[in-house]
Amino acid sequence: MATKRITFRLYPSKTQNDKMHYWRRLHKDLYNACIEHRRTSYKKFGKSVDYYDQQNCLPEFKEQWEEYKELGSHALQDTVKRVDFAFKRFFKLKSGYPKFKASRRYKGWTYPCKSGWKACTNGKNGYLKITNLGNIKMRGQARDWGTPKTCTIIFKQGKWYASITVGCTPIRYQTDKGAIGLDFGTHHAIADSNGDIVSNPRFVKTAQNKINKIAKTSRRKRSPNFKKKVKASRRWKKANKAVAKIQSKVARQRQDWQHKVSTQIVSCNSLVATEKLNLKGMTRKSKGKNKRQKSGLNRSLLDVGIGNLKDLIEYKVTEAGGFYVEIPTKKVKPSQTCPNCGHQKKKTLSEREHHCEQCGYRCDRDVAAAMVMLNYASGKCGLGVSPSGAIFQDRGMERASTDVDEKTSTYCGSFKQVAQTKRQKRVACPHANA
């Protein structure tokens, strides 16, 4: 059983649309009130407030503010949980201190369980039934459908969406017995061990001329200044909406391209070996010289979407019963190693061809790195690779690990983990009394 997320487009009526915007503002106000509650309690009284304290205040809060009663208790609890999640990330030094959010920054709300909503669909179109709001027509199609678990209502660029998570059994056809190594980059989006190269589509660069043209006109219009209490002009808002529309189209093009490429790779191979990359560090801003060059490199890396592309390949090959392995690049050094003899030599970024001094082997630099990763993965997982590219098992393993190193679970503050914490407290109580 797997959990998947499906997004449907919602088509509310005018009355429903106005009410959904009103609910979104109420959830935003509750979010800001929880942040202020935590901040004031710590600064003035030296008391730390956790999720359970604020959750227990909700019944009394709804008695004072009766407009929150129709929103549903579970949806309000999830909004409080968002604040708790933001503070946990801050305490782990993963983000800054939680800030107050304006209405335009707060996208929507979540129903963390089955109460308050119902998806009347079999995975293709249908309608969404929300308590105190009625039936809302929705359009979309899911590849795999099962039991709906959570629902998130999102307002984005003037449109409403319902993001529904379902527990389902993924159905994906068996892949071929091929094995492949993949090297990601900006010069070539993907280079595999078979010598094939997938060129970089460069969606951002294609749309950049249109964005620059609109941005040039928007600079002549009155922009907002919140410190001086200057509101933006209507034409400035219109120009920014046009830019957002182009950027949204670029994101959809990239996602469509990633799904097509990942499906093609998985349909032909049962073993996929890729490199372990620190994408956050690779795309970090430059603190010294050559800031423009570094920003251009970051833009190229983000345009390919390497992180999302790797995730798509991983879950698709796993659903098909294949093997997905990430190679530790610092240990193996695929770009410096010869795939034929194993000799290592440092290369500069300008050297686009691999030429071994010992054995004389020549090929594309990225293709050579992909071949090294495949050789390492086949030996690490107890698999062999035949000359034809098919894989065979040496140790009788039923399934390889999705990573060479074990993945450690991270506390993310979900409702499932809240329930686990409650159970741990109940188990610990008898021992404490004894």
C-alpha positions in Angstrom: 0.0 0.0 0.0 1.4 3.4 -1.1 0.2 7.0 -0.5 -0.1 9.1 -3.6 -1.2 12.7 -4.1 -3.6 13.7 -6.9 -4.5 17.3 -7.8 -7.9 18.2 -9.2 -9.0 21.6 -10.6 -12.0 23.0 -8.7 -14.8 25.0 -10.3 -16.8 26.7 -7.5 -19.8 28.9 -8.1 -19.6 32.6 -7.3 -21.1 32.2 -3.8 -18.8 29.3 -3.1 -15.8 31.2 -4.4 -16.5 34.1 -2.0 -17.0 31.8 0.9 -13.8 29.9 0.2 -11.8 33.2 0.1 -13.4 34.1 3.5 -12.4 30.8 5.0 -8.9 31.2 3.7 -8.6 34.5 5.5 -10.0 33.0 8.7 -7.3 30.3 8.6 -4.7 32.9 7.9 -5.8 34.9 11.0 -5.7 31.8 13.1 -2.2 31.0 11.9 -1.0 34.5 12.8 -2.8 34.4 16.2 -0.9 31.1 17.0 2.4 32.7 16.2 1.6 35.8 18.3 0.5 33.5 21.2 3.8 31.6 21.2 5.9 34.8 20.8 4.1 36.7 23.6 4.1 33.7 26.1 7.8 33.3 25.7 8.9 37.0 25.7 6.6 38.3 28.5 6.1 35.2 30.7 9.0 32.9 29.8 6.7 30.0 29.0 7.0 27.9 25.9 3.7 26.9 24.3 3.5 23.7 22.3 0.9 22.2 19.9 -1.2 20.6 22.6 -1.6 23.8 24.5 -2.9 25.7 21.5 -5.1 22.7 20.4 -6.8 22.6 23.7 -7.6 26.4 23.4 -9.6 25.9 20.2 -13.0 25.0 21.8 -12.9 28.2 23.9 -11.6 30.1 20.9 -14.6 29.1 18.8 -17.0 30.2 21.5 -15.6 33.7 21.3 -15.3 33.7 17.5 -18.3 31.9 16.3 -17.5 32.3 12.6 -14.8 29.6 13.0 -17.4 26.9 13.9 -18.4 26.2 10.4 -14.7 25.6 9.3 -14.4 22.2 11.1 -12.4 21.3 14.1 -9.9 19.1 12.3 -9.1 21.7 9.7 -8.4 24.2 12.5 -6.2 21.7 14.3 -4.2 21.3 11.1 -3.6 25.1 10.8 -2.3 25.0 14.4 -0.1 22.1 13.4 1.4 24.2 10.6 2.6 26.7 13.2 4.1 23.9 15.3 5.8 22.5 12.2 7.3 26.0 11.4 8.7 26.4 14.9 10.2 22.9 14.8 12.0 23.7 11.6 13.2 26.9 13.2 14.6 25.1 16.3 16.4 22.6 14.0 18.0 25.6 12.2 16.4 24.6 8.9 14.5 27.8 8.4 14.0 31.3 9.8 11.7 32.4 12.6 8.1 32.0 11.6 6.5 35.2 10.2 3.0 36.6 10.0 1.4 35.9 6.7 -0.7 38.1 4.5 -3.8 36.8 2.7 -1.9 36.7 -0.6 0.8 34.5 1.0 -1.6 32.0 2.6 -2.7 29.6 -0.1 -5.4 27.4 1.7 -6.2 24.9 4.4 -6.1 21.2 4.9 -8.5 18.5 6.1 -6.1 16.0 7.8 -8.7 13.1 8.0 -11.9 12.0 6.3 -14.2 14.3 8.3 -15.5 17.6 6.8 -15.1 16.5 3.1 -15.8 13.7 0.7 -14.4 13.1 -2.8 -17.2 11.8 -5.0 -15.1 10.4 -7.9 -13.5 7.2 -9.1 -10.3 9.0 -10.0 -11.5 10.8 -13.1 -13.4 14.1 -12.7 -16.4 14.2 -10.3 -17.2 16.6 -7.5 -15.9 17.5 -4.0 -18.4 17.7 -1.1 -17.3 20.0 1.7 -19.4 20.5 4.9 -21.1 23.9 5.0 -20.0 24.6 1.5 -21.8 22.1 -0.8 -20.7 20.2 -3.9 -17.9 21.7 -6.0 -17.3 20.4 -9.5 -13.7 19.2 -10.1 -11.8 17.9 -13.1 -8.7 15.7 -13.2 -7.5 12.2 -13.7 -5.5 9.9 -11.4 -3.3 7.1 -12.6 -3.9 5.1 -9.4 -7.0 5.6 -7.2 -7.8 4.2 -3.8 -9.0 5.3 -0.4 -8.9 9.1 0.1 -7.1 10.2 3.3 -6.5 14.0 3.3 -7.5 16.9 1.3 -5.8 20.3 0.9 -7.6 23.2 -0.7 -5.2 25.6 -2.6 -5.8 28.9 -4.3 -3.1 29.6 -6.8 -3.0 32.2 -9.6 -6.7 32.8 -9.5 -7.7 29.1 -9.6 -8.8 26.7 -6.9 -7.3 23.2 -6.6 -7.9 20.2 -4.4 -4.8 18.1 -3.5 -6.0 14.7 -2.3 -3.8 12.0 -0.9 -5.0 8.4 -1.4 -3.9 5.1 -0.1 -3.6 2.8 -3.2 -1.8 -0.2 -4.7 0.3 1.2 -7.6 -0.1 -0.7 -10.8 2.9 -0.4 -13.1 3.9 -2.9 -15.8 7.1 -4.9 -15.4 10.2 -3.3 -16.8 12.8 -4.9 -19.1 15.9 -6.5 -17.7 18.2 -3.7 -18.7 20.6 -1.8 -16.4 21.6 1.8 -16.8 23.7 4.5 -15.1 22.6 8.1 -15.2 24.7 11.3 -15.0 22.8 14.6 -14.5 24.2 18.0 -15.5 23.5 21.3 -17.3 25.4 20.9 -20.5 23.4 17.6 -21.1 20.4 17.0 -18.9 21.0 13.3 -18.8 23.8 11.1 -20.1 23.4 7.3 -19.6 25.9 4.4 -19.7 24.6 3.3 -23.1 26.0 6.4 -24.7 22.6 8.1 -25.2 22.3 11.8 -24.3 19.1 13.7 -23.4 19.6 17.4 -24.2 18.7 20.2 -21.8 15.2 21.6 -22.8 16.1 25.0 -21.3 12.4 26.0 -20.7 13.4 29.1 -18.6 15.8 30.4 -21.3 13.1 30.1 -23.9 10.6 32.1 -21.9 13.1 34.6 -20.5 12.7 37.0 -23.4 8.9 37.3 -22.8 9.5 37.8 -19.1 12.1 40.5 -19.6 9.8 42.3 -22.0 6.9 42.4 -19.5 9.3 43.2 -16.6 10.6 46.2 -18.6 7.1 47.6 -18.9 6.2 46.9 -15.2 9.2 49.0 -14.1 7.4 52.1 -15.5 4.4 51.4 -13.3 3.7 52.2 -9.7 5.0 49.3 -7.5 3.9 48.7 -3.9 5.8 50.1 -0.9 4.4 48.8 2.3 6.6 50.9 4.5 5.4 54.1 2.9 1.9 52.7 2.5 1.9 53.0 -1.3 -0.4 50.6 -3.1 0.4 49.0 -6.4 -1.3 50.3 -9.5 -3.7 48.0 -11.5 -1.4 47.9 -14.4 1.5 46.8 -12.2 -0.6 44.0 -10.9 -1.7 43.0 -14.4 2.0 42.9 -15.6 2.9 40.7 -12.6 0.1 38.3 -13.3 1.3 38.0 -16.9 4.8 37.0 -15.6 3.3 34.5 -13.2 1.3 33.0 -16.0 4.4 32.4 -18.1 6.3 31.0 -15.1 3.5 28.6 -14.4 3.5 27.4 -18.0 7.3 26.8 -17.7 6.7 24.7 -14.6 4.1 22.6 -16.3 6.3 22.1 -19.4 9.2 20.9 -17.1 7.0 18.5 -15.2 5.6 17.0 -18.4 9.1 16.6 -19.8 10.3 15.0 -16.5 7.5 12.4 -16.5 8.1 11.4 -20.1 11.8 11.0 -19.6 11.5 9.1 -16.4 8.9 6.8 -17.8 11.0 6.0 -20.8 14.0 5.2 -18.6 12.1 2.9 -16.3 10.3 1.1 -19.1 13.6 -0.2 -20.5 15.7 -0.8 -17.3 15.3 -2.7 -14.0 18.5 -1.3 -12.4 19.0 2.5 -12.3 22.2 3.9 -10.8 22.5 7.6 -10.2 24.7 9.9 -8.3 24.1 11.3 -4.8 24.0 15.1 -5.1 23.8 17.9 -2.6 21.5 20.1 -4.7 21.0 22.6 -1.9 24.7 23.2 -1.7 25.2 23.2 -5.5 22.5 25.9 -6.0 23.6 28.1 -3.0 24.3 31.8 -3.7 27.8 32.9 -4.2 29.3 34.9 -1.3 32.4 36.1 -3.2 33.2 37.1 -6.8 31.5 35.8 -10.0 28.0 36.2 -8.6 26.5 36.6 -12.1 28.2 33.4 -13.3 27.1 31.4 -10.2 23.5 32.7 -10.5 23.4 31.6 -14.2 24.7 28.1 -13.2 22.1 27.9 -10.4 19.4 28.9 -13.0 20.5 26.1 -15.3 20.5 23.5 -12.6 17.0 24.5 -11.4 15.7 24.6 -14.9 16.5 20.9 -15.4 14.9 20.0 -12.0 17.4 17.3 -11.1 15.9 16.6 -7.7 12.3 16.1 -8.9 13.6 14.0 -11.8 15.5 11.7 -9.5 12.4 11.3 -7.3 10.2 10.4 -10.3 12.7 7.8 -11.5 13.1 6.3 -8.0 9.4 5.8 -7.2 8.6 4.5 -10.7 11.3 1.9 -10.8 10.5 0.8 -7.3 6.8 0.4 -8.2 7.9 -1.7 -11.2 9.9 -4.0 -8.9 13.3 -2.8 -10.0 16.4 -1.5 -8.3 17.3 2.1 -7.6 20.8 2.9 -6.2 22.5 6.3 -5.4 26.2 6.3 -5.6 28.3 8.3 -3.1 30.2 10.6 -5.4 32.8 11.7 -2.9 33.8 8.0 -2.5 33.6 6.8 -6.0 34.5 10.0 -8.0 32.7 8.9 -11.2 33.8 12.0 -13.2 37.5 11.3 -12.5 37.5 7.5 -12.9 38.0 5.5 -16.1 35.2 3.0 -16.6 37.5 0.7 -18.5 40.5 0.3 -16.1 39.6 2.3 -13.0 42.4 4.8 -13.3 41.6 8.2 -11.6 42.7 11.6 -12.8 41.3 15.0 -12.1 39.5 16.9 -14.9 38.5 20.5 -15.3 35.0 21.5 -16.2 36.2 22.5 -19.7 37.3 18.9 -20.5 34.2 17.4 -22.1 35.8 14.2 -23.3 37.2 11.4 -21.2 40.6 10.1 -22.4 42.5 7.6 -20.1 46.3 7.9 -20.1 46.7 4.2 -19.2 44.3 2.2 -21.4 43.6 4.9 -24.0 39.8 4.6 -23.6 37.9 7.6 -25.1 34.2 8.6 -24.7 32.1 11.5 -23.6 32.9 12.7 -20.0 29.3 12.4 -18.8 28.8 9.0 -20.4 32.0 7.7 -18.7 30.7 8.9 -15.3 27.4 7.0 -15.9 29.3 3.8 -16.8 31.4 4.1 -13.6 28.2 4.5 -11.5 26.6 1.4 -13.2 29.7 -0.7 -12.5 29.8 0.4 -8.8 26.0 -0.2 -8.3 26.0 -3.7 -9.9 28.7 -4.8 -7.5 27.3 -3.1 -4.4 23.8 -4.6 -4.8 25.1 -8.1 -5.6 24.0 -7.9 -9.2 25.8 -8.7 -12.3 25.5 -7.0 -15.7 25.7 -9.1 -18.8 27.3 -7.8 -22.1 23.8 -7.3 -23.5 22.9 -5.0 -20.6 20.6 -7.4 -18.8 21.0 -7.8 -15.0 21.2 -11.0 -13.0 21.3 -11.6 -9.2 24.3 -13.1 -7.5 23.1 -13.2 -3.9 19.5 -14.0 -4.3 18.3 -10.6 -3.1 14.6 -10.0 -3.5 15.0 -6.2 -3.7 17.9 -3.8 -3.6 18.0 -0.8 -1.3 16.8 2.5 -2.7 20.1 4.0 -1.4 23.6 2.8 -0.7 23.5 4.4 2.7 20.5 3.9 5.0 18.0 6.8 5.0 17.2 8.2 8.4 13.7 9.2 9.1 13.2 12.9 10.1 10.5 14.1 12.5 8.3 16.4 10.4 5.5 17.0 12.8 2.7 15.2 11.0 -0.6 14.0 12.7 0.6 10.4 12.5 3.6 11.2 14.6 1.5 13.2 17.0 -0.6 10.0 17.6 2.7 8.0 18.1 3.8 10.5 20.7 0.5 10.1 22.6 0.8 6.3 22.6 4.4 6.6 24.0 3.2 8.8 26.8 0.4 6.3 27.7 2.9 3.4 27.8 5.3 5.5 29.9 2.8 6.5 32.5 2.4 3.1 34.4 6.2 2.8 34.7 6.4 6.4 36.0 3.8 5.7 38.7 5.5 2.5 39.7 
